[in-house]
């Protein structure tokens, strides 16, 4: 079986396999009167539907001609192999199947105006101006906005096409869309509103009034599902709605150039976002969740302003810094060849693994990976953790110099790539923000939607040397080591934390001292001696070497 990533389908069934699949479908159609079929895992789901991956489809109904409704769920074996949170997804899917099997159940009926006339566009935009809340969503093709959808309720949405669809009347259409977005009386709702607003504001649209975001809301209430993967619109659609699986339709329509299908997909996104908002009323009625949500949303306008403004870069300093890094990388490669006894590709996991585990004979380090079918497998790795353990040495072997050099090369190369990240046409380095980008609730940053710039939260020292103030401005930097920890100590009033802060001690070593009873100085010395180690066995061997 081969994987075709452009179409999200499995190919390669033998003729015998196709016969067996046809016989299975005929048997089910003939002998079952079930209203719902639950397919468990990727194999059974593919057998009945021909679709993958299970991790995206689970919890969403699928329709196959001649068969009852199909509801795919994850295989319970994954729970037994350590994916414990999958247990709750499976239970949720089973409860959903029971609801779907009830007499009289019907899939959601939505009116989706994906090819509206000019008159319909102006009429419905006028009606939306009278609503209190309007969900919206954009679709892009080639980094340009192809259409924008609005929904005032879950069962209705309209997608307004651009790309010259309305010819000479397009400026009037855009003006009417802009009037709705800038209307302070109409609150705007989106899923991952940072993306939509970034694109729209780049094109000259402005926003006024409240802005709401289902992704931010759910991330605050359910941090256990992950900052991003568990809060996609696809995940929330499966959790809160009975909408049949449709989230691959957008990619398929772009691949085929089917803009009518893309606009229908656009409509569904807006309508589903509105339904998710209504179904999360329990979260929105909880004062604790909403206090954090309201605070988080106050950061929307400032982060968007930072995204649009960016950082001005001194081009000459940037070129000099890149050249300096290139020289160091070349020298590091020469040192690596001497240490390894042959040329090495330091960024190649395969070549580094061959050097250390095959040629040098060290025990291979492995890591777990999740496949397209949701199953986990173990693969040999020469990642940073593995290199750190090789470079540290053990009681039975000295430190591996080649591993340390590869670590240095990768660090310098990362800095160099950061310096060389593409700038925007105005010579600025920009970043995009996620308001709830981490499980702990912090921001996260990345390059822009146009593949320029990079993260602005943690920048290498060399990058700070090429940033210059905009004309008429100056830089003012305040920094405090472990600032978040100090803020928690002062806010909580914890006596141990306050003592640590007042005496200027290292909070991590102080916590270990309190937890183990070991002297603070011993903990601090061990941390210094074992810098870079993460494996308990390595620490045990380190202690054995101490006098």
C-alpha positions in Angstrom: 0.0 0.0 0.0 1.4 3.4 -0.9 0.5 6.8 0.4 -0.4 9.6 -1.9 -0.2 12.8 0.2 -1.8 15.0 -2.5 -5.1 13.1 -2.5 -5.3 11.6 1.0 -6.3 8.1 -0.3 -4.7 4.7 -0.2 -3.9 3.0 -3.4 -2.5 -0.4 -4.2 -5.2 -2.9 -3.3 -4.7 -6.1 -5.3 -7.5 -7.4 -7.5 -8.2 -10.0 -4.8 -8.4 -7.2 -2.3 -10.9 -5.2 -4.4 -13.0 -8.3 -4.8 -13.0 -8.8 -1.0 -14.0 -5.2 -0.4 -16.8 -5.4 -2.9 -18.1 -8.6 -1.3 -18.0 -7.0 2.1 -20.0 -3.9 1.0 -22.6 -6.2 -0.7 -22.9 -8.3 2.4 -23.4 -5.3 4.7 -26.0 -3.8 2.3 -27.9 -7.1 2.1 -27.9 -8.4 5.7 -27.8 -5.5 8.1 -30.6 -3.1 9.1 -28.3 -1.0 11.3 -28.7 2.7 11.1 -25.0 3.3 11.9 -21.8 1.4 11.3 -18.9 2.1 13.6 -15.6 1.4 12.0 -12.8 0.8 14.4 -9.3 1.9 13.3 -7.8 2.9 10.0 -8.1 -0.5 8.2 -11.9 -1.0 8.7 -12.6 2.6 7.9 -10.6 2.3 4.6 -12.3 -1.0 3.8 -15.8 0.6 3.8 -15.0 4.2 2.7 -11.7 4.1 0.8 -10.7 7.2 2.9 -7.9 8.0 5.3 -6.5 9.2 7.7 -8.5 8.0 10.7 -7.0 10.6 13.0 -8.7 13.4 11.0 -12.0 11.6 10.2 -12.8 10.1 13.6 -16.0 11.3 15.2 -17.4 12.7 11.9 -20.1 10.8 10.0 -19.2 9.5 6.5 -21.7 8.7 3.8 -21.2 5.8 1.3 -23.8 5.0 -1.3 -25.8 1.9 -0.4 -24.6 1.8 3.2 -25.9 3.2 6.5 -24.1 6.2 8.1 -20.6 5.3 9.0 -18.9 6.8 12.1 -15.1 6.0 12.3 -13.3 5.9 15.6 -9.8 5.2 16.8 -8.7 1.6 17.5 -8.7 0.8 21.3 -5.3 -0.8 20.9 -3.8 2.7 20.8 -5.0 3.2 24.4 -3.3 0.1 25.5 -0.1 1.3 23.9 0.0 4.5 25.9 -2.3 6.9 24.0 -4.6 7.1 27.1 -6.4 10.3 26.0 -7.7 8.4 23.0 -10.0 6.6 25.4 -12.1 9.7 25.8 -12.3 10.3 22.0 -13.5 6.7 21.6 -16.1 7.0 24.3 -17.3 10.3 22.8 -17.6 8.7 19.4 -19.6 5.8 20.7 -22.0 8.1 22.5 -22.4 10.0 19.2 -23.1 6.8 17.3 -25.9 6.1 19.8 -27.5 9.4 19.0 -27.1 8.9 15.3 -28.8 5.5 15.6 -32.0 6.9 17.2 -35.1 6.9 15.1 -35.7 10.1 13.3 -32.1 11.3 13.4 -31.1 13.5 10.5 -27.8 15.1 9.5 -27.5 18.9 9.8 -29.4 20.7 7.0 -27.6 23.9 6.1 -28.4 26.5 3.4 -25.1 27.3 1.8 -25.1 30.1 -0.8 -21.8 29.4 -2.4 -22.6 31.0 -5.8 -24.6 34.1 -4.9 -25.7 36.7 -7.4 -24.7 40.3 -7.0 -28.1 41.2 -5.6 -27.9 38.4 -3.1 -24.5 39.5 -1.9 -25.7 43.1 -1.1 -29.0 41.9 0.4 -27.4 39.4 2.8 -24.6 41.7 3.8 -27.3 44.2 4.7 -29.0 41.6 6.9 -25.7 40.6 8.5 -25.3 44.3 9.5 -28.4 43.9 11.7 -27.1 40.8 13.6 -25.2 40.9 16.9 -22.7 38.2 15.9 -21.4 37.1 12.5 -19.0 34.2 12.0 -16.6 34.6 9.1 -13.9 32.6 7.3 -11.6 33.2 4.4 -10.1 30.8 1.8 -6.8 31.6 0.1 -5.3 30.5 -3.2 -1.7 31.5 -3.9 -1.6 33.7 -0.8 -4.5 35.7 -2.1 -8.1 35.8 -0.6 -10.3 33.8 -3.0 -13.5 34.2 -1.0 -15.0 35.1 2.3 -17.9 33.4 4.0 -20.3 34.8 6.7 -22.8 33.0 8.9 -25.3 34.5 11.3 -26.6 31.1 12.4 -25.4 27.5 12.1 -27.9 26.5 9.4 -27.1 29.3 7.0 -24.0 30.8 5.3 -22.9 32.8 2.3 -19.6 32.7 0.5 -18.7 35.8 -1.4 -16.2 35.2 -4.3 -13.4 37.5 -5.3 -10.8 37.0 -8.0 -12.8 39.1 -10.4 -15.9 37.0 -10.1 -18.2 40.1 -10.2 -16.1 41.9 -12.8 -16.4 45.7 -12.6 -18.7 45.4 -9.5 -16.0 43.7 -7.4 -14.9 47.0 -5.8 -18.4 47.6 -4.6 -18.6 44.1 -3.2 -15.3 44.6 -1.3 -16.6 47.9 0.0 -19.7 46.2 1.4 -17.7 43.4 3.0 -15.4 46.0 4.5 -18.3 47.9 5.9 -19.5 44.8 7.8 -16.1 44.0 9.2 -15.7 47.6 10.4 -19.2 47.8 11.9 -18.6 48.1 15.7 -22.2 47.0 16.4 -21.6 43.5 14.9 -19.2 41.2 16.8 -17.0 39.1 14.6 -16.4 35.4 15.2 -13.8 33.2 13.6 -11.7 30.1 14.3 -8.1 31.2 14.5 -9.0 34.8 13.9 -5.4 35.8 13.8 -5.0 34.2 10.4 -8.1 35.7 8.9 -7.5 39.2 10.2 -3.8 39.1 9.2 -4.8 38.3 5.6 -7.7 40.8 5.5 -5.9 43.7 7.1 -3.0 43.1 4.7 -5.6 43.8 1.9 -6.7 47.0 3.6 -9.7 45.9 5.6 -10.2 47.2 9.1 -12.0 45.7 12.1 -14.1 47.3 14.8 -16.2 45.9 17.6 -15.7 42.7 19.6 -13.8 39.8 18.1 -14.3 36.2 19.2 -12.3 33.0 18.5 -13.5 29.5 19.0 -9.9 28.1 18.9 -8.7 30.4 21.8 -11.9 29.6 23.8 -11.5 25.8 23.5 -7.7 25.9 24.1 -8.3 27.7 27.5 -11.0 25.2 28.6 -9.2 22.1 27.3 -5.4 22.5 27.4 -5.1 18.7 27.7 -5.8 18.2 24.0 -2.8 20.2 22.9 -2.4 23.8 21.9 -3.1 23.3 18.2 -3.9 19.8 17.0 -6.8 19.3 19.5 -8.2 22.7 18.7 -8.5 22.6 15.0 -11.9 23.4 13.5 -11.9 19.8 12.3 -11.5 18.5 15.9 -14.2 20.8 17.2 -16.5 19.9 14.4 -16.3 16.3 15.3 -16.7 17.0 19.0 -19.7 19.4 18.8 -21.5 18.7 15.5 -22.9 16.0 13.3 -21.5 17.5 10.1 -20.2 14.8 7.8 -16.5 14.9 7.3 -15.5 17.6 4.9 -12.2 19.0 5.9 -10.3 17.5 3.0 -12.6 19.1 0.5 -10.7 22.4 0.6 -7.4 20.8 -0.4 -9.1 18.7 -3.1 -11.0 21.7 -4.6 -7.7 23.7 -4.8 -6.0 20.7 -6.4 -8.7 20.4 -9.0 -9.3 24.2 -9.4 -13.0 23.7 -8.4 -13.8 27.2 -7.0 -17.5 26.4 -6.5 -16.5 23.5 -4.2 -14.0 25.7 -2.4 -16.8 28.2 -1.7 -19.1 25.5 -0.4 -16.3 24.4 1.9 -15.9 28.1 2.9 -19.6 28.2 3.8 -19.3 25.1 5.9 -16.4 26.5 7.9 -18.3 29.7 8.8 -21.5 27.7 9.7 -19.7 25.1 11.7 -17.7 27.8 13.6 -21.1 29.4 14.6 -22.4 26.0 15.7 -19.3 25.3 17.8 -19.7 28.8 19.4 -23.3 28.0 20.4 -22.4 24.5 21.6 -19.7 25.8 23.9 -22.1 27.9 26.0 -21.1 25.9 29.1 -17.5 27.3 28.7 -18.8 30.8 28.0 -20.9 30.7 31.2 -18.0 29.8 33.4 -16.5 33.0 35.0 -13.1 31.4 35.5 -12.7 30.4 31.9 -14.1 33.6 30.5 -11.9 35.8 32.7 -8.8 34.1 31.0 -10.5 34.2 27.6 -11.3 37.9 27.8 -7.7 38.7 29.0 -6.2 36.6 26.2 -8.4 38.3 23.5 -7.2 41.8 24.7 -3.8 40.7 23.2 -5.3 40.3 19.7 -5.0 43.9 18.5 -1.4 44.4 19.9 -0.1 41.1 18.4 -1.6 41.9 15.0 0.0 45.4 15.2 3.4 43.7 15.9 2.8 41.3 13.0 2.1 44.2 10.6 4.9 46.4 11.8 7.7 43.9 12.0 11.4 44.7 12.8 13.6 46.9 10.6 16.8 45.1 9.6 20.2 46.6 8.9 21.0 44.9 5.6 24.8 45.4 5.8 25.1 44.0 9.3 22.9 41.1 8.2 25.2 40.2 5.3 28.3 40.5 7.5 26.7 38.2 10.2 25.7 35.6 7.6 29.2 35.6 6.1 30.7 35.1 9.5 28.4 32.2 10.3 29.3 30.6 6.9 33.0 30.8 7.8 32.4 29.1 11.2 30.3 26.4 9.6 33.0 25.6 7.1 35.6 25.4 9.9 33.3 23.2 12.0 32.8 20.8 9.1 36.6 20.4 8.7 36.9 19.6 12.5 34.1 17.1 12.2 35.8 15.3 9.3 38.9 15.0 11.4 37.0 13.7 14.5 34.9 11.2 12.5 37.6 10.0 10.1 35.4 10.8 7.1 33.1 13.5 5.6 29.8 13.7 7.5 26.5 15.3 6.7 25.7 16.8 10.1 22.1 17.6 9.3 21.4 14.1 8.0 19.9 11.8 10.7 20.6 8.8 8.5 24.3 9.6 8.0 24.9 10.6 11.7 23.1 7.4 12.8 25.3 5.3 10.5 28.5 7.0 11.9 27.7 6.5 15.6 25.7 3.3 15.6 27.1 1.3 12.7 30.7 2.5 12.2 31.5 3.5 15.8 29.4 0.7 17.4 27.5 2.7 20.0 24.1 1.6 21.2 21.4 3.2 19.0 19.0 5.7 20.6 15.4 5.6 19.4 12.3 7.7 19.5 8.6 7.1 19.0 6.8 8.4 15.9 3.1 8.6 15.1 2.2 7.3 11.6 -0.7 8.4 9.3 -2.8 5.6 10.7 -2.4 6.9 14.2 -0.1 4.0 15.3 3.2 4.6 16.9 6.5 3.1 15.9 10.1 3.3 17.1 12.8 4.7 14.8 16.6 5.1 15.2 17.5 8.7 15.8 20.6 11.0 16.0 18.6 14.0 17.3 19.8 16.6 19.8 19.0 14.5 22.8 20.9 11.5 21.4 23.9 13.7 20.5 23.9 15.2 24.0 24.1 11.8 25.6 26.9 10.7 23.2 28.8 13.9 23.8 28.5 13.7 27.6 30.2 10.3 27.9 29.5 7.6 30.5 31.5 5.6 33.1 32.2 3.0 30.4 33.3 5.4 27.5 34.7 8.8 27.0 32.7 11.7 25.5 32.3 11.4 21.7 33.9 14.5 20.2 32.2 14.1 16.8 28.8 14.3 18.6 29.7 17.5 20.3 30.9 19.0 17.0 27.7 18.0 15.2 25.7 19.7 18.1 27.8 22.9 17.5 27.2 22.7 13.7 23.5 22.4 14.1 23.3 25.3 16.6 25.3 27.6 14.3 23.4 26.5 11.2 20.1 27.3 13.0 21.4 30.8 13.9 22.6 31.3 10.3 19.1 30.2 8.9 17.5 32.7 11.3 19.7 35.5 10.1 19.0 34.6 6.4 15.3 34.2 6.7 13.6 36.1 3.8 12.6 39.7 4.6 9.5 41.4 3.3 9.8 43.9 0.5 10.2 46.8 2.9 13.3 45.2 4.5 11.5 44.1 7.7 11.5 40.8 9.5 8.0 39.8 10.6 6.4 37.1 12.7 2.9 35.7 13.1 1.5 35.1 16.6 -0.8 32.4 18.2 -2.6 33.7 21.2 -2.7 30.2 22.8 0.2 28.6 21.0 1.4 26.3 23.8 -0.1 23.9 26.2 0.9 26.1 29.1 -1.0 29.0 27.6 1.9 31.2 26.4 2.1 32.9 23.0 3.9 31.1 20.2 5.4 32.8 17.1 6.5 31.6 13.7 7.3 32.9 10.3 4.6 34.9 8.4 1.8 33.4 6.3 3.9 34.4 3.2 7.0 32.3 4.2 9.0 35.3 5.4 10.5 36.2 8.7 10.5 33.9 11.7 9.8 33.6 15.5 10.3 36.7 17.6 10.0 35.3 21.1 13.4 33.6 21.4 16.0 35.1 19.0 19.7 34.3 18.9 22.1 37.0 20.1 23.5 37.5 16.6 20.0 38.4 15.4 19.6 41.1 18.0 22.7 42.7 16.5 21.1 43.3 13.1 17.8 44.8 14.3 17.7 48.6 14.2 15.0 51.0 15.5 12.6 52.5 13.0 13.3 56.2 12.2 12.2 58.4 15.1 12.2 55.5 17.6 14.7 53.8 20.0 15.0 50.4 21.7 14.3 49.9 25.4 14.9 46.4 26.7 14.1 45.1 30.1 15.0 41.5 31.0 15.0 39.4 34.1 16.2 35.8 34.3 13.3 33.5 35.3 10.9 36.4 35.3 7.8 34.2 35.2 8.9 32.2 38.2 9.5 35.4 40.2 6.0 36.7 39.2 4.4 33.5 40.4 6.3 33.7 43.7 5.2 37.3 44.4 1.6 36.6 43.3 1.2 33.4 45.2 2.9 34.5 48.4 4.5 31.0 48.8 7.1 31.3 51.6 9.6 28.8 50.1 9.5 30.6 46.7 9.8 34.0 48.4 12.8 32.8 50.4 14.5 31.5 47.2 13.8 34.8 45.4 15.0 36.9 48.3 18.3 35.0 48.7 18.9 35.0 44.9 19.0 31.2 44.7 18.4 29.1 41.5 14.7 28.2 41.7 15.2 24.8 40.1 18.0 23.7 42.3 16.1 25.1 45.4 13.0 23.0 44.4 15.2 19.9 44.0 16.7 20.6 47.5 13.3 20.9 49.0 12.0 17.7 47.3 15.0 15.5 48.0 16.6 16.9 51.1 20.0 17.1 49.4 22.0 20.2 50.2 21.4 23.0 47.8 25.0 23.4 46.9 25.3 19.7 46.0 22.2 19.9 43.7 23.7 23.0 42.0 27.0 21.4 41.5 25.4 18.2 40.0 23.3 20.4 37.6 26.5 22.2 36.4 28.4 18.9 36.0 25.6 17.2 34.2 24.6 20.1 31.9 23.1 18.7 28.7 22.2 15.3 30.3 18.5 14.2 30.3 18.8 10.5 30.9 18.6 9.2 34.5 21.2 6.5 33.8 23.6 9.2 32.6 23.2 11.0 35.9 23.7 7.8 37.9 27.0 7.1 36.1 28.0 10.7 36.7 27.5 10.3 40.4 29.5 7.1 40.4 32.5 9.0 39.0 32.3 11.6 41.8 34.7 11.3 44.8 
